[in-house]
Amino acid sequence: MPLKQFIGQARLVRLLLWRVGDSTDMDACLRAALDAAMITAEDEAFLRMCMDAEERARIEDAPIPAEMATDASIARLRRCADKLNRADSA
């Protein structure tokens, strides 16, 4: 179950970032979120790692490392998604 939650949250964050950056260029989207103070630099590094793992799993059928799909990682992804969603709707 944590694996599915991790994947779902990583995909949700990706969609929210696309909306924030008005683009599918993840570098531009993360930069826009940083510039708007929606996420911190630490969040950016964490989100890049998570979204890269999710993308590799989706495209290359690579396994997501078990240490990434933890309750703590899922909770942090949820917090980031909440910050992106709240800040964007304000």
KOLVEXPA-184439 format. One record per residue: residue number from 1; residue in one letter; chain; z, x, y of N, C-alpha, C in turn. Coordinates in steps of 0.1 Angstrom, whole numbers, m for minus. Layout:
<pt n="NUM" res="A" chain="A" n_pz="Z" n_px="X" n_py="Y" ca_pz="Z" ca_px="X" ca_py="Y" c_pz="Z" c_px="X" c_py="Y"/>
...
//
This chain:
<pt n="1" res="M" chain="A" n_pz="0" n_px="8" n_py="m12" ca_pz="0" ca_px="0" ca_py="0" c_pz="0" c_px="8" c_py="13"/>
<pt n="2" res="P" chain="A" n_pz="8" n_px="19" n_py="13" ca_pz="8" ca_px="27" ca_py="26" c_pz="m6" c_px="33" c_py="29"/>
<pt n="3" res="L" chain="A" n_pz="m14" n_px="36" n_py="19" ca_pz="m27" ca_px="41" ca_py="21" c_pz="m36" c_px="31" c_py="28"/>
<pt n="4" res="K" chain="A" n_pz="m36" n_px="19" n_py="24" ca_pz="m43" ca_px="8" ca_py="30" c_pz="m39" c_px="6" c_py="44"/>
<pt n="5" res="Q" chain="A" n_pz="m26" n_px="6" n_py="47" ca_pz="m20" ca_px="4" ca_py="60" c_pz="m24" c_px="16" c_py="69"/>
<pt n="6" res="F" chain="A" n_pz="m24" n_px="28" n_py="64" ca_pz="m28" ca_px="40" ca_py="72" c_pz="m43" c_px="38" c_py="76"/>
<pt n="7" res="I" chain="A" n_pz="m51" n_px="35" n_py="66" ca_pz="m66" ca_px="33" ca_py="69" c_pz="m68" c_px="22" c_py="80"/>
<pt n="8" res="G" chain="A" n_pz="m61" n_px="11" n_py="78" ca_pz="m63" ca_px="0" ca_py="87" c_pz="m58" c_px="3" c_py="101"/>
<pt n="9" res="Q" chain="A" n_pz="m47" n_px="10" n_py="102" ca_pz="m42" ca_px="14" ca_py="116" c_pz="m51" c_px="24" c_py="122"/>
<pt n="10" res="A" chain="A" n_pz="m56" n_px="34" n_py="114" ca_pz="m65" ca_px="44" ca_py="120" c_pz="m78" c_px="37" c_py="125"/>
<pt n="11" res="R" chain="A" n_pz="m83" n_px="27" n_py="118" ca_pz="m95" ca_px="20" ca_py="122" c_pz="m92" c_px="12" c_py="134"/>
<pt n="12" res="L" chain="A" n_pz="m81" n_px="6" n_py="135" ca_pz="m77" ca_px="m2" ca_py="147" c_pz="m76" c_px="7" c_py="159"/>
<pt n="13" res="V" chain="A" n_pz="m70" n_px="18" n_py="158" ca_pz="m69" ca_px="28" ca_py="169" c_pz="m83" c_px="32" c_py="174"/>
<pt n="14" res="R" chain="A" n_pz="m92" n_px="34" n_py="164" ca_pz="m105" ca_px="38" ca_py="168" c_pz="m112" c_px="27" c_py="176"/>
<pt n="15" res="L" chain="A" n_pz="m111" n_px="15" n_py="172" ca_pz="m117" ca_px="4" ca_py="179" c_pz="m111" c_px="2" c_py="193"/>
<pt n="16" res="L" chain="A" n_pz="m97" n_px="4" n_py="194" ca_pz="m91" ca_px="3" ca_py="207" c_pz="m95" c_px="14" c_py="216"/>
<pt n="17" res="L" chain="A" n_pz="m97" n_px="26" n_py="211" ca_pz="m102" ca_px="37" ca_py="219" c_pz="m116" c_px="35" c_py="223"/>
<pt n="18" res="W" chain="A" n_pz="m125" n_px="29" n_py="215" ca_pz="m138" ca_px="26" ca_py="219" c_pz="m138" c_px="17" c_py="231"/>
<pt n="19" res="R" chain="A" n_pz="m129" n_px="7" n_py="230" ca_pz="m128" ca_px="m3" ca_py="241" c_pz="m123" c_px="4" c_py="254"/>
<pt n="20" res="V" chain="A" n_pz="m113" n_px="13" n_py="253" ca_pz="m107" ca_px="20" ca_py="264" c_pz="m117" c_px="29" c_py="271"/>
<pt n="21" res="G" chain="A" n_pz="m125" n_px="36" n_py="263" ca_pz="m135" ca_px="45" ca_py="268" c_pz="m148" c_px="39" c_py="270"/>
<pt n="22" res="D" chain="A" n_pz="m150" n_px="27" n_py="266" ca_pz="m163" ca_px="20" ca_py="268" c_pz="m174" c_px="28" c_py="262"/>
<pt n="23" res="S" chain="A" n_pz="m171" n_px="34" n_py="250" ca_pz="m181" ca_px="43" ca_py="244" c_pz="m177" c_px="44" c_py="229"/>
<pt n="24" res="T" chain="A" n_pz="m186" n_px="50" n_py="221" ca_pz="m182" ca_px="53" ca_py="207" c_pz="m180" c_px="69" c_py="206"/>
<pt n="25" res="D" chain="A" n_pz="m181" n_px="76" n_py="217" ca_pz="m179" ca_px="90" ca_py="218" c_pz="m164" c_px="92" c_py="218"/>
<pt n="26" res="M" chain="A" n_pz="m158" n_px="96" n_py="207" ca_pz="m144" ca_px="97" ca_py="205" c_pz="m138" c_px="107" c_py="215"/>
<pt n="27" res="D" chain="A" n_pz="m145" n_px="118" n_py="218" ca_pz="m139" ca_px="128" ca_py="228" c_pz="m138" c_px="121" c_py="242"/>
<pt n="28" res="A" chain="A" n_pz="m148" n_px="113" n_py="246" ca_pz="m148" ca_px="106" ca_py="259" c_pz="m137" c_px="95" c_py="259"/>
<pt n="29" res="C" chain="A" n_pz="m135" n_px="89" n_py="247" ca_pz="m125" ca_px="78" ca_py="246" c_pz="m111" c_px="84" c_py="247"/>
<pt n="30" res="L" chain="A" n_pz="m109" n_px="95" n_py="240" ca_pz="m96" ca_px="101" ca_py="240" c_pz="m93" c_px="106" c_py="254"/>
<pt n="31" res="R" chain="A" n_pz="m103" n_px="112" n_py="261" ca_pz="m101" ca_px="117" ca_py="274" c_pz="m98" c_px="106" c_py="284"/>
<pt n="32" res="A" chain="A" n_pz="m104" n_px="94" n_py="283" ca_pz="m101" ca_px="83" ca_py="291" c_pz="m87" c_px="78" c_py="289"/>
<pt n="33" res="A" chain="A" n_pz="m83" n_px="77" n_py="276" ca_pz="m69" ca_px="73" ca_py="273" c_pz="m59" c_px="83" c_py="279"/>
<pt n="34" res="L" chain="A" n_pz="m62" n_px="95" n_py="278" ca_pz="m53" ca_px="106" ca_py="284" c_pz="m52" c_px="104" c_py="299"/>
<pt n="35" res="D" chain="A" n_pz="m64" n_px="103" n_py="305" ca_pz="m65" ca_px="102" ca_py="319" c_pz="m57" c_px="90" c_py="325"/>
<pt n="36" res="A" chain="A" n_pz="m57" n_px="79" n_py="317" ca_pz="m51" ca_px="67" ca_py="321" c_pz="m36" c_px="67" c_py="317"/>
<pt n="37" res="A" chain="A" n_pz="m31" n_px="78" n_py="311" ca_pz="m18" ca_px="79" ca_py="306" c_pz="m14" c_px="69" c_py="296"/>
<pt n="38" res="M" chain="A" n_pz="m24" n_px="65" n_py="288" ca_pz="m21" ca_px="55" ca_py="277" c_pz="m15" c_px="63" c_py="265"/>
<pt n="39" res="I" chain="A" n_pz="m19" n_px="75" n_py="263" ca_pz="m14" ca_px="84" ca_py="252" c_pz="m11" c_px="97" c_py="258"/>
<pt n="40" res="T" chain="A" n_pz="m3" n_px="105" n_py="250" ca_pz="1" ca_px="118" ca_py="254" c_pz="m8" c_px="128" c_py="247"/>
<pt n="41" res="A" chain="A" n_pz="m7" n_px="141" n_py="251" ca_pz="m15" ca_px="151" ca_py="244" c_pz="m11" c_px="152" c_py="229"/>
<pt n="42" res="E" chain="A" n_pz="2" n_px="150" n_py="227" ca_pz="6" ca_px="150" ca_py="213" c_pz="0" c_px="138" c_py="205"/>
<pt n="43" res="D" chain="A" n_pz="0" n_px="127" n_py="211" ca_pz="m7" ca_px="115" ca_py="205" c_pz="m21" c_px="118" c_py="202"/>
<pt n="44" res="E" chain="A" n_pz="m28" n_px="125" n_py="212" ca_pz="m42" ca_px="128" ca_py="210" c_pz="m44" c_px="136" c_py="197"/>
<pt n="45" res="A" chain="A" n_pz="m37" n_px="147" n_py="196" ca_pz="m38" ca_px="156" ca_py="184" c_pz="m35" c_px="148" c_py="171"/>
<pt n="46" res="F" chain="A" n_pz="m25" n_px="140" n_py="171" ca_pz="m21" ca_px="132" ca_py="160" c_pz="m33" c_px="122" c_py="156"/>
<pt n="47" res="L" chain="A" n_pz="m38" n_px="115" n_py="167" ca_pz="m48" ca_px="105" ca_py="164" c_pz="m61" c_px="112" c_py="159"/>
<pt n="48" res="R" chain="A" n_pz="m65" n_px="123" n_py="165" ca_pz="m76" ca_px="130" ca_py="160" c_pz="m75" c_px="133" c_py="145"/>
<pt n="49" res="M" chain="A" n_pz="m63" n_px="138" n_py="141" ca_pz="m61" ca_px="142" ca_py="127" c_pz="m62" c_px="129" c_py="118"/>
<pt n="50" res="C" chain="A" n_pz="m56" n_px="118" n_py="122" ca_pz="m56" ca_px="106" ca_py="114" c_pz="m70" c_px="100" c_py="113"/>
<pt n="51" res="M" chain="A" n_pz="m77" n_px="100" n_py="125" ca_pz="m91" ca_px="94" ca_py="125" c_pz="m101" c_px="102" c_py="117"/>
<pt n="52" res="D" chain="A" n_pz="m99" n_px="116" n_py="118" ca_pz="m107" ca_px="125" ca_py="110" c_pz="m105" c_px="122" c_py="95"/>
<pt n="53" res="A" chain="A" n_pz="m93" n_px="121" n_py="91" ca_pz="m90" ca_px="118" ca_py="77" c_pz="m96" c_px="105" c_py="72"/>
<pt n="54" res="E" chain="A" n_pz="m94" n_px="95" n_py="80" ca_pz="m100" ca_px="81" ca_py="77" c_pz="m115" c_px="82" c_py="76"/>
<pt n="55" res="E" chain="A" n_pz="m121" n_px="89" n_py="86" ca_pz="m136" ca_px="90" ca_py="86" c_pz="m141" c_px="97" c_py="73"/>
<pt n="56" res="R" chain="A" n_pz="m134" n_px="108" n_py="70" ca_pz="m138" ca_px="116" ca_py="58" c_pz="m137" c_px="107" c_py="45"/>
<pt n="57" res="A" chain="A" n_pz="m126" n_px="99" n_py="45" ca_pz="m124" ca_px="90" ca_py="33" c_pz="m135" c_px="80" c_py="33"/>
<pt n="58" res="R" chain="A" n_pz="m139" n_px="75" n_py="44" ca_pz="m149" ca_px="64" ca_py="45" c_pz="m163" c_px="69" c_py="42"/>
<pt n="59" res="I" chain="A" n_pz="m166" n_px="80" n_py="48" ca_pz="m180" ca_px="85" ca_py="47" c_pz="m182" c_px="94" c_py="34"/>
<pt n="60" res="E" chain="A" n_pz="m173" n_px="103" n_py="32" ca_pz="m175" ca_px="113" ca_py="21" c_pz="m167" c_px="109" c_py="8"/>
<pt n="61" res="D" chain="A" n_pz="m160" n_px="98" n_py="9" ca_pz="m151" ca_px="93" ca_py="m2" c_pz="m141" c_px="104" c_py="m5"/>
<pt n="62" res="A" chain="A" n_pz="m136" n_px="111" n_py="5" ca_pz="m126" ca_px="121" ca_py="3" c_pz="m112" c_px="115" c_py="3"/>
<pt n="63" res="P" chain="A" n_pz="m103" n_px="120" n_py="m5" ca_pz="m90" ca_px="114" ca_py="m5" c_pz="m82" c_px="117" c_py="8"/>
<pt n="64" res="I" chain="A" n_pz="m74" n_px="108" n_py="12" ca_pz="m65" ca_px="110" ca_py="24" c_pz="m53" c_px="117" c_py="18"/>
<pt n="65" res="P" chain="A" n_pz="m49" n_px="128" n_py="24" ca_pz="m37" ca_px="135" ca_py="19" c_pz="m25" c_px="126" c_py="19"/>
<pt n="66" res="A" chain="A" n_pz="m17" n_px="126" n_py="9" ca_pz="m6" ca_px="117" ca_py="7" c_pz="4" c_px="120" c_py="19"/>
<pt n="67" res="E" chain="A" n_pz="5" n_px="132" n_py="24" ca_pz="15" ca_px="134" ca_py="34" c_pz="11" c_px="128" c_py="48"/>
<pt n="68" res="M" chain="A" n_pz="m2" n_px="123" n_py="49" ca_pz="m6" ca_px="116" ca_py="61" c_pz="m3" c_px="101" c_py="60"/>
<pt n="69" res="A" chain="A" n_pz="m4" n_px="96" n_py="48" ca_pz="m2" ca_px="81" ca_py="47" c_pz="12" c_px="78" c_py="44"/>
<pt n="70" res="T" chain="A" n_pz="21" n_px="82" n_py="53" ca_pz="35" ca_px="80" ca_py="52" c_pz="39" c_px="68" c_py="61"/>
<pt n="71" res="D" chain="A" n_pz="51" n_px="63" n_py="58" ca_pz="56" ca_px="52" ca_py="67" c_pz="58" c_px="57" c_py="81"/>
<pt n="72" res="A" chain="A" n_pz="62" n_px="70" n_py="83" ca_pz="63" ca_px="75" ca_py="96" c_pz="50" c_px="76" c_py="104"/>
<pt n="73" res="S" chain="A" n_pz="39" n_px="80" n_py="97" ca_pz="26" ca_px="81" ca_py="103" c_pz="21" c_px="67" c_py="106"/>
<pt n="74" res="I" chain="A" n_pz="23" n_px="58" n_py="97" ca_pz="18" ca_px="44" ca_py="100" c_pz="25" c_px="39" c_py="112"/>
<pt n="75" res="A" chain="A" n_pz="38" n_px="41" n_py="113" ca_pz="46" ca_px="36" ca_py="124" c_pz="41" c_px="42" c_py="137"/>
<pt n="76" res="R" chain="A" n_pz="38" n_px="55" n_py="137" ca_pz="33" ca_px="62" ca_py="149" c_pz="19" c_px="57" c_py="152"/>
<pt n="77" res="L" chain="A" n_pz="10" n_px="54" n_py="143" ca_pz="m3" ca_px="48" ca_py="145" c_pz="m1" c_px="35" c_py="152"/>
<pt n="78" res="R" chain="A" n_pz="8" n_px="27" n_py="147" ca_pz="11" ca_px="13" ca_py="153" c_pz="16" c_px="15" c_py="167"/>
<pt n="79" res="R" chain="A" n_pz="24" n_px="24" n_py="170" ca_pz="29" ca_px="26" ca_py="184" c_pz="18" c_px="30" c_py="193"/>
<pt n="80" res="C" chain="A" n_pz="9" n_px="39" n_py="188" ca_pz="m3" ca_px="43" ca_py="196" c_pz="m12" c_px="31" c_py="199"/>
<pt n="81" res="A" chain="A" n_pz="m14" n_px="23" n_py="188" ca_pz="m23" ca_px="11" ca_py="190" c_pz="m17" c_px="2" c_py="200"/>
<pt n="82" res="D" chain="A" n_pz="m3" n_px="0" n_py="199" ca_pz="3" ca_px="m9" ca_py="208" c_pz="2" c_px="m4" c_py="223"/>
<pt n="83" res="K" chain="A" n_pz="4" n_px="9" n_py="225" ca_pz="2" ca_px="15" ca_py="238" c_pz="m12" c_px="13" c_py="243"/>
<pt n="84" res="L" chain="A" n_pz="m22" n_px="15" n_py="235" ca_pz="m36" ca_px="14" ca_py="239" c_pz="m39" c_px="m1" c_py="242"/>
<pt n="85" res="N" chain="A" n_pz="m34" n_px="m10" n_py="234" ca_pz="m37" ca_px="m24" ca_py="236" c_pz="m30" c_px="m29" c_py="248"/>
<pt n="86" res="R" chain="A" n_pz="m17" n_px="m26" n_py="251" ca_pz="m10" ca_px="m31" ca_py="262" c_pz="m15" c_px="m25" c_py="275"/>
<pt n="87" res="A" chain="A" n_pz="m18" n_px="m12" n_py="275" ca_pz="m23" ca_px="m6" ca_py="287" c_pz="m37" c_px="m11" c_py="291"/>
<pt n="88" res="D" chain="A" n_pz="m45" n_px="m14" n_py="281" ca_pz="m58" ca_px="m18" ca_py="284" c_pz="m58" c_px="m33" c_py="289"/>
<pt n="89" res="S" chain="A" n_pz="m49" n_px="m41" n_py="285" ca_pz="m49" ca_px="m55" ca_py="289" c_pz="m42" c_px="m57" c_py="302"/>
<pt n="90" res="A" chain="A" n_pz="m35" n_px="m47" n_py="307" ca_pz="m28" ca_px="m48" ca_py="320" c_pz="m37" c_px="m49" c_py="332"/>
//
